Amino acid sequence: MEVRDSFGKALRLVRQRRGLAQEDFSLVSSRTFVSMLERGATSPTLEKLDSLCTVLDTHPVTLLALTYLLGSEAPESFEQLLEKVGEELRDLVEPG
């Protein structure tokens, strides 16, 4: 599955779990653009991702993690993914 498709599935899942309609994003995006994202027809910029996540009341990293969990051909558990990301972040931000 392409990352655009899995991002669209993740966005739709979070939007629906939050009880939001595509129209609820009208202050940050058009309903048409949200629909295109959910269908995997386009990808958001980082700025747009941040705006969408503000409406979703969800951290952008959460939405991206869900994207990769849904799109993985060899799915990791979310615990495995969080552990991997945590280790990578520690290696990148902690000195020596």
ROVOLUM-362330 format. One record per residue: residue number from 1; chain; x, y, z of N, C-alpha, C, O in turn. Coordinates in steps of 0.1 Angstrom, whole numbers, plus 5000, padded with zeros to 4 digits. Atoms other than C-alpha are relative to their C-alpha. Layout:
% ROVOLUM-362330
{NUM 'A' {X Y Z} {X Y Z} {X Y Z} {X Y Z}}
...
% end
This chain:
% ROVOLUM-362330
{1 'A' {5009 4988 5000} {5000 5000 5000} {5009 5012 5000} {5019 5013 5007}}
{2 'A' {4993 4988 5001} {5013 5034 4991} {4998 5009 5012} {4987 5008 5018}}
{3 'A' {5001 4992 4988} {5019 5059 5019} {4989 5010 4999} {4982 5013 5009}}
{4 'A' {5012 4991 5001} {4993 5083 5005} {4987 4993 5003} {4979 4999 5010}}
{5 'A' {5012 5007 4997} {4967 5056 5007} {4999 4997 5015} {4988 4998 5021}}
{6 'A' {5001 5003 4985} {4976 5046 5043} {4998 5013 5008} {4992 5013 5018}}
{7 'A' {5003 4987 4993} {4977 5083 5053} {4985 5003 4999} {4979 5007 5009}}
{8 'A' {5014 4997 5002} {4942 5087 5038} {4991 4991 5010} {4982 4996 5016}}
{9 'A' {5007 5009 4991} {4930 5057 5058} {5001 5004 5015} {4992 5004 5022}}
{10 'A' {4998 4995 4986} {4946 5070 5090} {4992 5013 5003} {4986 5014 5013}}
{11 'A' {5007 4987 4998} {4931 5105 5085} {4985 4997 5002} {4979 5002 5011}}
{12 'A' {5015 5004 4999} {4896 5090 5079} {4997 4994 5013} {4987 4997 5019}}
{13 'A' {5002 5007 4987} {4899 5067 5109} {5000 5010 5012} {4990 5010 5020}}
{14 'A' {5000 4991 4989} {4909 5095 5133} {4988 5010 4999} {4982 5013 5009}}
{15 'A' {5011 4991 5002} {4883 5119 5118} {4987 4994 5005} {4980 5000 5012}}
{16 'A' {5012 5007 4996} {4856 5094 5123} {4999 4997 5015} {4989 4998 5021}}
{17 'A' {4999 5002 4985} {4867 5084 5158} {4998 5012 5008} {4992 5011 5019}}
{18 'A' {5002 4988 4993} {4866 5120 5167} {4986 5006 4998} {4982 5016 5003}}
{19 'A' {5014 4996 5002} {4831 5123 5154} {4999 5013 4991} {4990 5021 4992}}
{20 'A' {4999 4988 5008} {4841 5149 5128} {4995 4997 4985} {4998 4986 4980}}
{21 'A' {5003 5001 5014} {4827 5155 5093} {5011 5007 4992} {5019 5015 4998}}
{22 'A' {4990 4993 5008} {4849 5166 5064} {4998 5015 5001} {5008 5023 5000}}
{23 'A' {5004 4985 5000} {4831 5200 5066} {5006 5006 5013} {5007 5019 5013}}
{24 'A' {4995 4995 4987} {4845 5204 5102} {5014 5006 4998} {5019 5013 5007}}
{25 'A' {4986 4995 5003} {4879 5213 5086} {5000 5013 4992} {5010 5017 4988}}
{26 'A' {5002 4989 5009} {4865 5243 5068} {5009 5012 5004} {5012 5020 4995}}
{27 'A' {4991 4988 4996} {4887 5268 5088} {5014 4998 4995} {5022 5007 4995}}
{28 'A' {4986 5003 5004} {4919 5250 5077} {5001 4994 4986} {5012 4994 4980}}
{29 'A' {4999 5007 5013} {4910 5232 5044} {4986 4999 4995} {4976 5000 5002}}
{30 'A' {5013 5003 5007} {4882 5226 5019} {4996 4986 5002} {5005 4977 5004}}
{31 'A' {5005 5014 4999} {4860 5195 5021} {5006 4992 4989} {5009 4980 4990}}
{32 'A' {4994 5007 5012} {4873 5186 4986} {5014 4996 5003} {5018 4984 5000}}
{33 'A' {4986 5003 4997} {4909 5187 4998} {5001 4988 5010} {5009 4979 5009}}
{34 'A' {5001 5011 4990} {4901 5165 5028} {4996 4987 4994} {5002 4977 4997}}
{35 'A' {5004 5012 5007} {4883 5141 5006} {5011 4994 4991} {5014 4982 4991}}
{36 'A' {4989 5004 5008} {4913 5140 4982} {5011 4993 5009} {5017 4983 5005}}
{37 'A' {4990 5006 4991} {4936 5133 5012} {4996 4986 5004} {5003 4976 5004}}
{38 'A' {5005 5012 4995} {4914 5105 5024} {4999 4989 4989} {5000 4977 4992}}
{39 'A' {5000 5009 5011} {4913 5089 4990} {5014 4997 4995} {5016 4988 4986}}
{40 'A' {4986 5002 5004} {4951 5090 4987} {5003 5007 4987} {5013 5003 4980}}
{41 'A' {4997 4993 5013} {4949 5114 4957} {5011 5011 5001} {5016 5015 4991}}
{42 'A' {4990 4990 4997} {4973 5139 4973} {5005 4998 5014} {5001 4990 5022}}
{43 'A' {4994 5000 4987} {4995 5145 5003} {5001 5014 5006} {5001 5024 4998}}
{44 'A' {4999 4987 4994} {4996 5173 5028} {5014 5005 5001} {5023 4998 5002}}
{45 'A' {4987 4994 4996} {5024 5197 5034} {5001 4999 5015} {4992 4995 5022}}
{46 'A' {4999 5001 4986} {5038 5198 5069} {4991 5010 5007} {4985 5007 5018}}
{47 'A' {5009 4990 4994} {5019 5230 5076} {4986 4996 5000} {4978 4997 5010}}
{48 'A' {5013 5004 5001} {4987 5215 5064} {4997 4988 5009} {4987 4987 5016}}
{49 'A' {5001 5011 4991} {4993 5183 5084} {4998 5006 5014} {4990 5001 5022}}
{50 'A' {5002 4994 4987} {4997 5205 5115} {4986 5006 5002} {4980 5004 5013}}
{51 'A' {5013 4994 4999} {4965 5224 5108} {4989 4989 5001} {4980 4990 5009}}
{52 'A' {5010 5011 4999} {4945 5191 5102} {5000 4994 5014} {4990 4991 5019}}
{53 'A' {4999 5006 4987} {4958 5177 5134} {4995 5009 5011} {4991 5004 5022}}
{54 'A' {5006 4991 4990} {4948 5208 5153} {4985 4998 5001} {4979 4997 5012}}
{55 'A' {5015 5002 5000} {4912 5202 5142} {4997 4986 5006} {4987 4984 5013}}
{56 'A' {5002 5014 4995} {4916 5164 5150} {5003 4999 5015} {5000 4989 5021}}
{57 'A' {4995 5000 4986} {4930 5173 5184} {5009 4988 5002} {5007 4980 5012}}
{58 'A' {4991 5011 5001} {4957 5148 5176} {5014 5004 4997} {5016 5013 4988}}
{59 'A' {4986 4996 5003} {4995 5151 5176} {5004 4995 4986} {5000 4984 4983}}
{60 'A' {4996 5005 5014} {5009 5149 5140} {5008 4987 5000} {5006 4979 4991}}
{61 'A' {4992 5012 4999} {5033 5122 5151} {4990 4988 5002} {4993 4977 4996}}
{62 'A' {5010 5011 4998} {5003 5101 5162} {4994 4996 4986} {4992 4984 4983}}
{63 'A' {5006 5002 5013} {4987 5105 5128} {5010 4993 4990} {5006 4984 4983}}
{64 'A' {4990 5006 5008} {5019 5096 5110} {5003 4986 5004} {5005 4977 4996}}
{65 'A' {4998 5014 4995} {5025 5066 5132} {4989 4991 4996} {4991 4980 4992}}
{66 'A' {5012 5008 5004} {4990 5054 5125} {5001 4997 4985} {4998 4986 4980}}
{67 'A' {4998 5002 5014} {4998 5059 5088} {5009 4988 4997} {5005 4980 4989}}
{68 'A' {4991 5011 5003} {5027 5036 5089} {4996 4986 5006} {4999 4976 5001}}
{69 'A' {5005 5013 4995} {5010 5010 5111} {4990 4994 4990} {4989 4982 4988}}
{70 'A' {5010 5005 5009} {4981 5008 5086} {5006 4996 4987} {5000 4987 4980}}
{71 'A' {4994 5002 5013} {5004 5008 5056} {5010 4989 4999} {5015 4985 4988}}
{72 'A' {4989 5009 4999} {5030 4983 5067} {4995 4986 4995} {4985 4981 4999}}
{73 'A' {5003 5013 5004} {5031 4950 5049} {5003 4990 5010} {4997 4979 5011}}
{74 'A' {4997 5009 4989} {5047 4934 5079} {4997 5009 5013} {5006 5014 5019}}
{75 'A' {5003 4991 4990} {5028 4953 5106} {5006 4997 5013} {5007 4986 5018}}
{76 'A' {4995 5000 4986} {5044 4961 5139} {4989 5003 5009} {4979 5009 5005}}
{77 'A' {5010 4995 4990} {5024 4965 5170} {5004 5015 5003} {5015 5019 5000}}
{78 'A' {4997 4986 4997} {5021 5001 5181} {5011 5001 5011} {5018 5011 5011}}
{79 'A' {4989 5000 4990} {5043 4992 5211} {5013 4999 4994} {5023 5006 4998}}
{80 'A' {4987 5002 5007} {5071 4980 5188} {5004 5013 4993} {5015 5017 4993}}
{81 'A' {4997 4988 5007} {5068 5011 5167} {5004 5011 5009} {5014 5018 5007}}
{82 'A' {4997 4990 4990} {5068 5034 5197} {5014 4998 5006} {5022 5007 5008}}
{83 'A' {4986 5003 4995} {5099 5016 5211} {5011 5004 4990} {5021 5010 4994}}
{84 'A' {4990 4997 5010} {5117 5019 5178} {5002 5015 4998} {5013 5020 4998}}
{85 'A' {4999 4986 5002} {5109 5056 5174} {5006 5007 5013} {5015 5016 5011}}
{86 'A' {4994 4995 4988} {5118 5063 5211} {5015 4998 5000} {5023 5007 5003}}
{87 'A' {4986 5003 5001} {5152 5046 5206} {5007 5009 4990} {5018 5015 4993}}
{88 'A' {4994 4991 5010} {5159 5066 5174} {5000 5014 5005} {5011 5021 5003}}
{89 'A' {5000 4986 4994} {5149 5099 5191} {5011 5001 5010} {5018 5011 5010}}
{90 'A' {4990 5000 4989} {5171 5091 5221} {5014 5001 4993} {5023 5009 4997}}
{91 'A' {4988 5000 5007} {5200 5084 5197} {5003 5013 4993} {5015 5017 4992}}
{92 'A' {4998 4987 5008} {5195 5116 5178} {5001 5012 5009} {5009 5022 5006}}
{93 'A' {5000 4988 4992} {5190 5140 5207} {5009 5000 5012} {5012 5010 5018}}
{94 'A' {4991 5001 4989} {5211 5127 5235} {5014 4999 4996} {5018 4992 4987}}
{95 'A' {4986 4999 5004} {5248 5135 5234} {5007 4986 5003} {5004 4980 5013}}
{96 'A' {4991 5012 4998} {5273 5106 5230} {4994 4988 5005} {5000 4978 5007}}
% end
